[in-house]
Amino acid sequence: MCDTQRSGAVATNASSGSGGQPAGGSSTLPRRQLGRYLRDWRTQAGLTIAEAAKLMEWGASTLQRLEKGQADRIRTIDIHELCRIYGIPDALAEGLTGLAQQAAVKSWWHAYGDLIPENFDIYVGLEASAHRLRSYQSELVLGLLQTADYARALNQLGFPEDSVDELDRRVALRMQRQALITRRHSPAEIDVVLHESVLHRVVGDAKVMAAQLRHLADSSTRSNVTLRVLPFAAGVPLGVSTGPFTVLEFGTGSTGQPVEPPVVYAEGFTGDLYLERRVDVRRYDRAHECLQRHALDIQSSRHLLRQVAKEYVA
């Protein structure tokens, strides 16, 4: 068992420093995500910060702080007006308004449908900005490494009432996300530990699984992709089940300091958990390091993937 300093619950909605106040300021994930969306849509609208700020009758620094997630006070009426100026669709505007209403906390439980619509995907925007992702997957293949057929099979189960066009759209969006690791310029680094059970849990059919495992093996030959399989024989290295998780890092600025603090993402059935406190991130860092040590090495993992792929089509 590896020492991950387990000490009760991982986090609460306001888990932080003394007095329940967030440690290290109030620049937290919901506000950064709001700022990221607003910046992208302002750019798409062809407006500079100065031009957009003038339309809001603000100083440029006010809008700049909002886009950086550093605004001390956010009014929903202002977010509505920015959405109108930028031409943001109503469904997305509703999600941005929900983000604006989130409390300034360092650990955030995003309950689906609570202020923010269930179909508003917080994680995708976060993932797109990441420079490095370290992940442990115990049930399914990481989205960034899924084939289209594997993703389609999952979405057919998860959204049985979707039309063919809606299903195609979901799969296309999943495939577009993978540009993060396949693009030529500065692709993100990913380091994945995949439990062996994922190799044997059939999604779709044998043909889909064989293609998916071959894709994993091929992807692991990329210089920015590290993939290890945690075998059944490794037991429970942590002595406790963490569930799937991903630690996202966003690179460093000119001073060598992180552009944004790292975030732990843990997907749930009724909501997602986002952790920013250093103590929480470090615990997950140690957990990932422990799982790596007990996993097969890279070559052995690739060999096992290809071997199991052959068994599916034998």
N, C-alpha and C positions, 0 to 999 in steps of 0.2 A: 504494500500500500504506500502510495506517495503522500507526502505531507502537503496538503493544500490548506492547512489552517482552517478547518471547518469549525464554525462557531455560530450555529443557529441559522436563521433565515438569511438568504442571500441579500435581500434588500426590501425596503418598503418604498412606497411612492414618494416619501420625503426623507429617505435614508441619507444622512449626511453628517455634518459636524455638530458641534454643541448647539443646543437650543433648536435643533431641527432645521437650521439654516444650511443651505448648500455650501460645502467647503470650496474655497477657491473662486468665489464670484458666482454670478448668475447667468453666464453664457452657457446655456444648456442646449441639449439636442433639439427639442421642439422648436426653439427660437432659431437655431442655426439652420434647421431644415426649412423653416419658413423663409428665412433670408435667402437661402440658396434658390428656392423656387422663384421668389420675387426677382432676384438678380437675373436668372435665366430668362424669365418672361419679359423683363425690361429690355434685355439685349435683343430678344426676338422681335420686340416692338420697335427696335431701332432707336431707342432713347438712351442718351447719356444719363449719368446720375444727376448732373446739373439740370438737364431738361426735365426729367421726371420730378425732381424735387421742386422745380419752379411750378409745375402743374399742381403740385400738392400744397404750394405756398409754404414750403419748408426750406431750410438751409440744406445744402448738399450733404453736410456732415450728419444730419438727422437721418437721411435715407441710407447713407453709408453704414451707420451704426445698425440700422434695421437689417440691412443685407448681410452684415457680419454676425448677426445674432447677439448684438451687444446692446440693444435698446432696453432701457430700464422700464419703460412703460409702453405698452402696445394697445392701441384702441382698435376694436373690431371695425368701427366706422372707417378708419383710415385704411385698413386692409381691404374693405369692400371697394373703396374709391380707387386704390391702386389696381385692384383686379379689373375694375371698369376701364381704367386708363390703358392697361396692358392688353385688354381683350381676352382675359382669362375666362375659360368656360365656367358656367355656373357650378358644375359638379366639383371641379378642382377648386374653385373659389370657396366652396363650402368647407373643403378640407383644410385650406389655408386659414380660414377663419377659426376652425377648430384648433389648429396649431397655435394660433395667437392667444387662445384662451387657456393653454396649458400652463400650469404653475412652473415657477423657476426651481426645478429640482435636479439633482445630479443623478438620480436613478428613477427611471420612468417606466411605469406599466401602461402601455397603450392598449386599452380595452377596445376591441372592435365595436364600432358603432357608437362609442362614447364621445360625443362632440365631433369627432372626426368620422366621416362615413367609412363603412367597412371596406369599401372598394378603393379607398385612398391608400396607396402603398407607401408608407414612410420609408421602409427599408431600401427600396430600389434607389431612391435619391441618395441615400447614405452610401450604398454600395458603389454607385457610379463615381463618387468622389474619393474612394479609398485607393491608397497606393499599395497597401499590403493587407492580406486577409489570412488569418490562421483559423482553421476550422476543424471541428470534430463532428462527424456525421455518423449516427448510430442506427438510423432507420432508412434514409433515402440518400441518393446521390446529390451532392451539392448542386444547386441550380446552375451555377456557372459552368458545370461540367456535364450537364444533362444533354442527351441527344433530343432531337425534335420529337421522335416517336415515344421516348420515355416521358418527356414532358406532356405530350398529348394524352398518354394513357392516364397520367396522374390527374390532369385537368378534367378528363372525361368522368373520372370518379368524383372529383371535388366539386364540379359544377355540372351535374347531370342535365340540368334544364337549359344549358347554353345551346344556341344554334351552332351550326357548323362554322358560320362566319365568326361568331364570337369566340369559338374554340380556336380557330385559326389565328385570331388576333392575339389571344393569350399566348399561344405557342410562339408566334412571331416576336412578341415582346420579350419572352424568355431568351430567345436566340439573340436578339439585339443586345441584351445585357452582356452576352459573352464577349462582345467586342472589347470589354474591359481587359481581358487577358490575351486576346488575339491580335489587337491592334499593333501596328509596327512601332509607333512612337510611344515610349514609356508605358508598356503594358504593366498592369498591376501584378504583383507577386502573390501567389496563393500557396499555402502550405496546409494540406488536408490530411487528416487521419480519418480513415474510413473503416468502420467496424466490418468484420468479415460477414456478418449477418446481412449487410446490404447487398452483397454479391449473390446471396441465395434467396432474397425476398423478391419474388417475381412481380414485376410491374409490366403490364401489357401481356406479353407472351415470351416464349423461349427465344424467338427471333429478335425481339426488341431487347431482351436482356443480353444476348450475345453481342449485339451491335453496341450496346451501352458499355459493356465491359471492355470491348476492344477500343472504344473511344477513350475510355479512362486510361488504358495502357498507352495509347498513342499520345494522349495529352500530357502524360507524365514525362515524355521525352522533351517537352518544351523547357527551355532554360528558366522560365519564370514560374513553373509549376512543379511543386513537390507533393508527391502522393505516397502515403504509407498505409498499409492495411494492418489493422489491429486484429490478430487472429483470435479465434475462440479460446485457444490454449493459453492466451495471456490472462484469462480470468477477468477480474475487476480491479485493475491497477490502482484506481483511486479509492477503493473501498466504499464507494458510493456512486450512484448513477447521477451524472450531471445533466443528461439529455444533450441533444445537439446544441452547439453554440459556435459563434464566430466572433473573433476579435478583429476589429477593423482599425487600421492605422492610416493616417492621412498625409504622411510625408512631413518634411521639415522646411522651414523658411530660410531666408538668407542668414539668420542668426544661429541656425542650427536647432532652434526650438520647434516643437511640433506645431504645424499649422492649426490643427485642432486636436483636442485630447482624444486618445483612443477610446473606442466604444465597444462594449460587449453586447452582442445581439443574441437573444435566446427566443426562438419562435415558440409560441404556444397555440393551443387549439382555439382559445377564446380571446387571445391578445398576445402581444409581444413585450418582452422585457428588454430595456436598454439600460446599461450600467456604465457610468462614467467615473465613479469614485476610484481613485488610484488603488485603494486596497482591494476593491472588487476586481478591477482589471488584472491586478497582479495575481490574484488567486486563480483566475482563469488562465493566465499565462503559465503558471506553474502546473495547472491541470493539463494543458496542452503539451507542455514539455514532458510530463510524466507519461502521457499516452504515446508520445513519440518514442520514448525510450523502450516501451514495451511492444511497439509495433514492429513489423518486418521492415528490413531495410528497403531502399527504393527499388533495387533490382529484383529482390525476392517478391516484393509487392506486385511489380509489373508482370513477373512470371506467373504469379497466382491469378491475376486478372485474366491473362490470356488462356491459362489452363481452364478456368471455370467457364470462360466464353466458349471454348471448344466443347465442353461437356453439355452446354445448352443445345448445340446443334448436332451432337453426335447421334 
